[in-house]
Amino acid sequence: MTNREFIEKWYPNYSSSSFIAHNEDLFKLMNKEQEDGDSADSLLQSTYKGDVRDPRIETDFYESECMIYDKALQNFIKTIGL
């Protein structure tokens, strides 16, 4: 199982989570994959003043990634009864 598969399985409501969507937008920004008018571009404009080189993007991505892993691990531990 890959890390992403683990997250998809154990993060509560993965497919409908706005936090997961936000994390994916940050990932797009880090890799400069946003497109005009998409949610990642909206985040770039509203939070980072349109500056795709803003170092906060990477910081925010890794912080949210840690929170996602933490929540998935907590759910996994709770489910297996540790």
Buried (B, 14 or more C-beta within 10 A) or exposed (E): EEEEEBBBEBBEEBEEBEBBBBBBBBBBBBEEEBEEEEBBBEBBEEBBEEEBEBEEBEEBBEEBBEEBBEBBBEBBEEEEEE
